[in-house]
Amino acid sequence: MSSITTSPPPFPIPDGFRLHTENNAHILMAENEAFLNPVQEFNRDLSVACIRTWSEELNKVKQAKRAQIREKRAAKAKEGFAKKRQKVDESDANSESLQPTRSVSESKADVQVEYSTKSEENFNYKITILEALSATGLRSIRYAKEIPLVKHVLANDLSTTAVAAMKRNVELNSLGPEKGSESSESARKGNLALGKVRVNEGDACALMYSHRTDRVDVVDLDPYGTAAPFIDAAIQAVKDEGLLCITCTDLSILATNNYPEKCFSNYGGLPLKAEYSHEAALRLVLHAASTSASRYGRYIEPLLSLSIDFYVRLFVRVNSSPLQVKKALTKTSSFFVCTSCQSFYEQPLGRVVEKQGAGETVNTIYKTQPGPSVGSKCPECESSLHIAGPMWSGPIHDTDFVSQVLQHTEANKNLYGTATRMQGMLTVAKEELHTPFYFTPTKVAGFFHCQTPSLEETTSALLHAGHQVSRSHASPGSLKTTGTCEDVMDVFRSWVKKHPVKNVSDTSPALRLLGKEPRTEANFSKHSKSVTSSSKVKIVRYPETPANWGPGSRPMASGGNKRKRKHDN
C-alpha cells in the first residue's frame, strides 16, 4: 500500500466528471450517477483496517493448521520409510554378499517431503470479499488495493448507472479484467484474467444466496438505510470463520421509539428512548444477525461494534456449531426502561442449568428465565416502565481483536486519512466493559436537579464501592459500570447530601429520587484506577462532528436502485 497522497492522478479528467480520491484510489463521478458520501471515509478506513487485521490473523490460523497436517504427514511418511528400511535390512542380513543400501523410493520420498515443506512455508491464504451494495465501487477498489491478502473482490449493484460507474472506476485503477481475456493465454490463466475487482449487476440477495454453496470469506453490507433485508442472505454466503460487516444508517428507527413497529419488523426487537439508545441500536442489529444465523445452525461473535455519527458499523465473525447456537438464548434479553430516570432492568430470555450426570459427566440444560425482574413501577422514582428488546445482551466487542486493530492503526497512521479518529475510538472500545448500557453524570445529575460531579469523582465513588468502570465509545462523557442502576443512584444521593438541592417541585420525579436514602455513603476521593494508562496518552477520543454531516441524499438516476425494497421508510 502507498501512503496518502493528494497529487493529481496520471490521467485526464473527462468533461462532466469530478475526481474523488481516497488514499491511492481514484474514482470519477458524474452528477446523480451513484451514491457516495465523503463523510463515510472513516467507515471505509476502519473497514480496511479491520478486514486487513482479521485476514492476517486468519492466515496465521490457516498456516498453523497446514503445518500440523504437514508434520503428521511427515511423521507418517517416516514411519512408512522405517518399516521399508527394516525389511531391506533383514533381506540384506540374509545375504552376506550385499551391502545395506538406501532405497531409491526413500530418497525420492525425502525429496518430495522437502519440496512440500518449502512450498507450504510460502503459503498465504487469500480471501474473497463480496460487497453487495457497491455504488461507485470505491470501497471495493480500496479493499483490492490496500489489503494484501485479497484474492479478489466481487462488487455488486442493482443500478445500471452504478454498475457503469463501477466498471469505469475499476478500469481507472487497473483492477479490471485483462484485455483480450478471450485469448488462449487468458483462458489458461483461468480466473486470474477476470481481474481483482469483478463487477456484477444484479439483486444483492439473489447474488448472496447463489453463494450458499460457494461461500466467500467476507461479506460487506453498506446500504442506504437499513441492512435488515440483506442480513439473512449474507449470513448464508459467508464461510465459517468468515467476517460479516454491516452498516445501518436508519438510526431514526433504531435509536428512538418513534417507529417501534418498523424496528420490530426489521430487527425483531423494540427500540428504547434513553441516552444510551445508540448502544441499544447496536444490540438490536446484533440480535437480528444472531437470530438469522441460528436458523442455519450458525452463531455470531461480535468483534467490533461501533456507533458512529449517524450510523452503526459492526464487524461480526460467523461460525457453525449446534452447541453455540443453543447459547444464543442466554445472550438475549429484554429490558424494562424507566421513562423518567432512565434506569434499566435486564430480563434475560434464558438460563443454563448444569446437572451432574453419570460419573464425571455434566449435563447442560437450557431453560427459560423466571421474571419479571422488576415491578410495574421504577424502584428508583416510581415512574412507568417501557419494555425494549429482545436484543443482544452479550459482549459487543472482542478486546483482543480491537487491540490488534489499534496496534495496526498506530503502526500505519500514514495509510489512513482518519487515523487520529480511529485511534481514539478504538482506544475507548478496547477498554469498554462488556455490560449493557452507559450513563453520563450530566444526565443523571439533571434527574436529581443537582450540581454535576466530575467524571473523576463519579468514577472514584463507583470504584471505591467495588465496581468496575470504563468509558463508552458511543457518547462523550459517558461511563459504563458493573454496578446496578441503584448503585449509580446511590452515588448521586450521597453527592446531593454534600451539595443540597433547592426548590424541587412536588410533582417532579426528582423528589422521589431524593426521597430514598443511599444504602451506603459514597467515597468521592480520587481512586488510583480512576485514570487508566491509555487516559494519560493525548488522543482525540470524541472528535467533533465532521463537515457535511449526515447520510446524504439517495441518487435518483435511472436504471434501478441498489436497495432491494424501493419504498422503505
Summary of the structure (lengths in Angstrom):
residues: 569
radius of gyration: 29.0
end to end distance: 39.9
largest distance: 115.6
contacts: 1783
relative contact order: 0.11
helix: 41%
strand: 19%
